[in-house]
Amino acid sequence: MRLHQPVGIWLLFWPCAWAIILSSSGTLETGKLLLFFIGSVLMRGAGCIINDLADSDIDKKVERTKIRPLASGELNIKQAMIFLSILLTISLIIAVILGLQVIMWAALAMIPVSIYPFMKRISWWPQLFLGLAFNWGTIMGWVAVRNQLELPAIWLYIGGICLTLGYDTIYAHQDKIDDARIGVRSTALRLGEKTKFFVTIMYFLAMIFFTIATGNISNIIFFIPAIIHCIWQIKLLDISKPESAKLVFMSNSYLGFIIALSLFFSLL
């Protein structure tokens, strides 16, 4: 489940929180936030297992991932499948608590979650497919509160995808040498030296879509702290140094929190 690397949990949770905050019109739905956080822990674990099952042959060849349980042989496929079933069952129970609409959208979420691990083999844009999967929580969080999908949730979803395209391109620079050697594709390899420009555009679009979701473009003022953080990321990033890519990527767990605060204060 990679609990020792919680950034993935936060990146999965924040889109849920953004939708719950915005759809609740400033009321802090603490019960739903807690359920979605637990669900994020579980589904991040399930996503890791699905990804590791698909990538065990690749992970063995990448320095950073060769110690993962399946790649290293610490766990076998049967054990992984049993654990995956447990995580998905508990996640389903949480979805039942949240309501029928959430169950339906949760079931649909398994489509992008399942196809994402294979995209790096056939597309230069696996980060886009990760964005489709990781930001599904905006839809589920909105539906959990409003019991229907509405346009602001779509804007949040698109904004989240743009944000993910930015931060996961940064993340992919950690493995680009191994990826190129074994034939795995990524936006980091596709963009190369154009990465900073691309990330800048994606972060800019994300802030625009988040602002549109609030219903008032003047609310961009509440996103100034998030914009400053994005600028800091881009200034700090050195794509030639894996440790720089890692540091900048991990800071996005804080960025998600800043965006949550921005959305909350835009409703006051």
C-alpha positions in Angstrom: 0.0 0.0 0.0 3.1 2.2 0.2 1.9 3.8 3.4 5.5 5.0 3.9 4.9 7.2 0.9 1.7 9.1 1.8 1.9 11.7 -0.9 -0.1 9.4 -3.2 -2.9 9.2 -0.6 -3.1 13.0 -0.4 -3.0 13.4 -4.1 -6.0 11.0 -4.4 -7.8 12.6 -1.4 -7.6 16.3 -2.3 -9.8 16.2 -5.4 -12.5 14.5 -3.2 -12.0 17.3 -0.6 -12.2 20.0 -3.2 -15.6 18.7 -4.5 -17.0 18.2 -1.0 -16.0 21.7 0.1 -17.3 23.5 -3.0 -20.5 21.5 -3.2 -21.2 22.0 0.5 -21.3 25.8 0.0 -18.8 26.4 2.8 -20.1 23.9 5.3 -17.4 21.5 6.4 -18.8 18.0 5.8 -16.3 16.4 8.2 -18.1 13.0 8.1 -17.9 12.7 4.3 -14.3 14.0 4.3 -13.3 11.3 6.8 -15.0 8.6 4.7 -13.3 9.8 1.5 -9.9 10.0 3.3 -10.3 6.4 4.4 -11.4 5.5 0.9 -8.4 7.3 -0.6 -6.1 5.2 1.6 -7.7 2.0 0.5 -8.0 2.9 -3.2 -4.5 4.2 -3.3 -3.4 0.8 -2.0 -5.6 -1.0 -4.5 -4.2 1.2 -7.3 -0.7 0.3 -6.3 -1.4 -3.4 -6.4 -3.1 -3.1 -9.8 -0.2 -1.1 -11.1 2.4 -3.4 -9.6 0.6 -6.5 -11.1 0.7 -4.9 -14.5 4.3 -3.6 -14.2 6.1 -6.3 -12.2 8.3 -7.1 -15.3 9.1 -3.4 -15.8 9.6 -2.6 -12.1 12.4 -5.2 -11.9 14.4 -3.2 -14.4 14.0 0.2 -12.8 16.3 1.2 -10.0 13.7 3.1 -8.0 11.0 0.4 -8.2 12.9 -2.9 -8.2 12.4 -3.2 -4.4 8.6 -3.2 -4.7 7.0 -6.3 -3.1 6.0 -8.0 -6.4 9.1 -7.0 -8.3 11.3 -8.2 -5.5 9.4 -11.4 -4.9 8.4 -10.5 -1.4 4.8 -11.1 -2.4 3.4 -13.4 -5.1 0.5 -12.8 -7.4 -2.0 -14.8 -5.4 -1.2 -12.9 -2.2 -1.5 -9.6 -4.1 -4.9 -10.6 -5.5 -6.3 -11.6 -2.0 -5.1 -8.2 -0.6 -6.6 -6.4 -3.5 -9.9 -8.1 -3.0 -9.9 -7.1 0.7 -9.2 -3.4 -0.1 -11.9 -3.3 -2.8 -14.5 -4.9 -0.5 -13.9 -2.4 2.2 -14.0 0.4 -0.3 -17.3 -0.9 -1.6 -18.7 -0.8 2.0 -17.7 2.9 2.2 -19.4 3.6 -1.1 -22.6 1.9 0.2 -22.5 4.2 3.2 -22.2 7.3 0.9 -25.1 6.2 -1.3 -26.2 4.6 -4.6 -25.0 7.5 -6.8 -21.5 7.1 -5.3 -21.5 3.4 -5.8 -22.3 3.9 -9.5 -19.5 6.4 -10.0 -17.1 4.3 -7.9 -17.8 1.3 -10.3 -17.0 3.5 -13.3 -13.8 4.7 -11.6 -12.4 1.2 -12.1 -12.2 1.8 -15.9 -9.5 4.5 -15.8 -7.8 2.8 -12.7 -7.5 -0.4 -14.6 -6.3 0.9 -18.0 -3.8 3.5 -16.7 -0.9 0.9 -15.9 -0.9 -0.2 -19.6 -0.8 3.3 -21.1 3.0 3.7 -20.7 3.4 0.8 -23.1 1.4 2.4 -25.9 1.2 6.2 -25.3 3.6 9.0 -24.6 0.8 10.4 -22.4 0.2 7.9 -19.5 0.1 11.0 -17.2 -3.1 12.0 -18.8 -4.7 8.7 -18.0 -3.4 9.0 -14.4 -5.2 12.3 -14.3 -8.4 10.7 -15.4 -8.1 8.1 -12.6 -6.7 10.2 -9.8 -9.2 13.0 -10.1 -12.3 10.9 -10.2 -12.8 11.8 -6.6 -14.1 15.2 -7.7 -17.1 13.5 -9.3 -17.7 11.1 -6.4 -17.2 13.8 -3.8 -19.7 16.1 -5.5 -22.3 13.4 -6.0 -21.9 12.3 -2.3 -23.1 15.8 -1.3 -25.5 16.9 -4.1 -26.7 13.4 -5.2 -26.2 14.5 -8.8 -23.3 15.5 -11.1 -23.2 19.2 -11.8 -21.0 21.5 -14.0 -18.7 22.8 -11.2 -17.6 19.2 -10.6 -16.6 18.9 -14.2 -14.5 22.0 -14.0 -12.9 20.7 -10.9 -12.2 17.4 -12.7 -10.6 19.1 -15.7 -8.6 21.3 -13.4 -7.4 18.3 -11.5 -6.4 16.5 -14.7 -4.3 19.6 -15.7 -2.7 19.6 -12.3 -1.9 15.9 -12.5 -0.4 16.3 -16.0 2.0 18.8 -14.5 3.0 17.1 -11.3 3.2 13.6 -12.7 5.4 14.8 -15.6 7.7 16.1 -12.9 7.5 12.7 -11.1 8.3 10.9 -14.4 11.7 12.7 -14.6 12.9 10.5 -11.8 12.9 7.4 -14.0 13.4 8.8 -17.5 16.8 7.1 -18.0 15.6 3.7 -17.0 12.3 4.3 -18.9 14.2 5.2 -22.1 16.4 2.1 -21.7 13.5 -0.4 -21.4 11.1 1.3 -23.8 8.6 2.8 -21.4 7.0 6.0 -22.5 6.1 9.2 -20.5 5.5 12.9 -21.0 8.9 13.4 -19.3 10.6 11.6 -22.2 8.2 13.2 -24.8 8.7 16.7 -23.7 12.3 16.7 -22.5 13.6 20.3 -22.1 10.1 21.6 -22.8 8.9 20.2 -19.5 9.0 23.5 -17.5 7.0 25.3 -20.2 4.4 22.4 -20.3 4.1 22.3 -16.5 3.6 26.0 -16.4 0.8 25.8 -18.9 -0.9 22.9 -17.1 -0.7 24.6 -13.7 -2.0 27.8 -15.2 -5.0 26.0 -16.7 -5.6 24.2 -13.5 -6.0 27.4 -11.6 -8.3 28.8 -14.2 -10.6 25.8 -14.2 -10.6 25.7 -10.4 -11.6 29.4 -10.4 -14.4 28.7 -13.0 -15.7 26.0 -10.7 -16.4 28.6 -8.0 -18.7 30.4 -10.4 -16.9 33.7 -10.3 -13.7 34.5 -12.2 -12.8 37.2 -9.7 -12.2 34.4 -7.1 -8.9 33.9 -8.8 -7.6 36.2 -6.0 -8.1 33.3 -3.5 -5.8 31.1 -5.6 -2.9 33.5 -5.4 -1.1 31.4 -2.7 -1.6 28.3 -4.9 -0.2 30.2 -7.9 2.8 31.3 -5.9 3.4 27.7 -4.9 3.2 26.6 -8.5 5.8 29.3 -9.5 8.0 28.1 -6.7 7.8 24.5 -8.0 8.8 25.5 -11.5 11.7 27.7 -10.3 13.0 24.9 -8.1 12.7 22.1 -10.6 15.9 20.8 -12.2 14.8 18.0 -14.5 18.4 16.7 -14.8 18.4 15.8 -11.1 16.0 13.0 -9.9 16.1 14.3 -6.3 14.9 17.7 -7.5 12.0 16.1 -9.4 11.1 14.0 -6.3 11.2 17.0 -4.0 9.0 19.2 -6.2 6.6 16.4 -6.9 6.1 15.6 -3.2 5.3 19.3 -2.5 2.0 18.8 -4.4 0.4 17.3 -1.3 0.7 20.8 0.2 -0.5 22.4 -3.0 -3.7 20.2 -2.8 -4.3 21.6 0.7 -3.7 25.2 -0.4 -6.2 24.7 -3.2 -8.7 23.3 -0.7 -8.3 26.4 1.4 -8.7 28.6 -1.7 -12.0 26.9 -2.6 -13.3 27.2 1.0 -12.5 30.9 1.3 -14.0 31.6 -2.1 -17.3 30.6 -0.7 -17.2 33.0 2.3 
